[in-house]
Amino acid sequence: MEHVAAIMMLIGCGAANADCREIPSPAVGFETVEECQALLKPALRSVEGQFGITYGKCATIDPALFLEDATITWDVTSSGELNVQVVNDAADAAIVVAQKGSRSVVLSN
């Protein structure tokens, strides 16, 4: 199994950062951040002219999250910086612990 350390996020926006949307990246995950960064500029060049403004960023990811349910969120700041976060959805879910016998079920976060 491959070790995934980074994801590439590409965002295309209209003029003045309006109507931004995700652009498919050339790969789902990268084994190193450096591998992702090496392909970032060519990926941005490949979509030149399709959007008023394009943004790209390589974000580190916990390799365990690549196989888990995770949410990737992004935002373009007013200063024109792309922020990317990867959040583990399972961490927000309640954990149910059950035991056979007269004890009740315990819910914990």
N, C-alpha and C positions, 0 to 999 in steps of 0.2 A: 504494500500500500504506500502511496506517495505521501510525503510530509508536506502539508500546505502551510505556508507562513504568511502569505499576502494575497490580497485580492486587488483587482484594478477596478476603479470606479470612473466611468466617463459620463459627463453631463453636458448636454447641449441646451443652450438657452437662446431665446430671441433677443432683440435689442433691449438693453437696460436690464438684463437678467430676468426677463419676463418669460413665462411659459417654459420653464426648465423641465427637462426629462432625461431619464437614463438612456445611454447609448450602449448597445451590446459591446462588451470588451472582447479582445481576441482570444482570451482563455478564461476559464472559470476561476482557477487558482494558480498560484505560483509557489514553487518550493522555497524561493528566497525573495526577500524584498528587492534585492539587487536585480534579479531576473525580471521582476515586474517593472522596475524603474527603467531598465534597458529597453523595454517594449512600450513604455508610456508615450514618449515623443512620437514614434512612428504611428501609434494608434491614434493620437490626436491629429497628426498630419493626414491620416486616412479619412477623416471626417471634416476636414477644412472645407469651408464654403457651404456646408449643409446647415449651419446654425450661425447666428450672429456672434455668439460667444461660446467657446467650448472650454471645459475644465476637465482635469484628470488628476487622479491621486491614487497612489498605492497605499493601501491600509494594511497594517499588520493584523493578523488574526490568530487566535489560539487554535492550533491544529485540531484540538478536540471539538471545537465549534463547527468546523467544516462538515462534520458528519452529523451534527446535532441540529435541532431546530433553532435557527438564529434569525434575527431581523437585522437587516442592514439599513441604516438611516443616513441620510445626507442632507446637507444644507449649504447653500451658497451665502456667505456673509455679505454685508453691505460693502466691505472692503474688497470683495472679489476673491475670497478664499473658500475653497471647497473643504468642508468638514465631513468626515465619514466616521460612523460608529457601527460596531458590530456587537449586538446584544444577544445573550443566550436567553431564548424564550423559556427554556426549561427551568431556569433559575427563578422565574416568577410564578411557576406553577406550584400548587400545593403538593406536599409530599404526604402520602398516606402510608401509615405503618399499621399493619394488622397483626394480631397474635391470636392463635386459637385458645379459647378459654373464656373465662368470665370477664376479662379486661375489655374496656371499650377501645374503639379506634382512636388513634391520636393523629391530629392534623398539625402539621408544622410547616413553616416557611423557612 
